[in-house]
Amino acid sequence: MTVHRLEDRINALSDQDWAWWPLLSLRPPRDETLSEARLFLIAILFGGVCATAAVALLWLLFGPPLPLAAASIAAVTFALFYLAARLTLFRSWNRRAARLGAAAARDRET
């Protein structure tokens, strides 16, 4: 699969309203870049849910975790969520926004 096709698939998924629920208000317009601050907020909110689920799973599998272990698992889960979003959503969304912005600029010139 080419990089462009992968980006198109990532963007097609990120254009779906259900993928942003309940944070649909955080999704920028398709031609607007996704800022680092917005990505971090998304990671805090969605990654926080993932981190909570990871700690709950740890609790269910092994019993009550030590506070340091729970904090470490939550931090690692959040970091992995942020990195995954940074490498996929952020990059694909911003490349598309740049292409759409360039196309709009060309249309205004003509």
Disulfide bonds with the S-S distance in Angstrom:
none
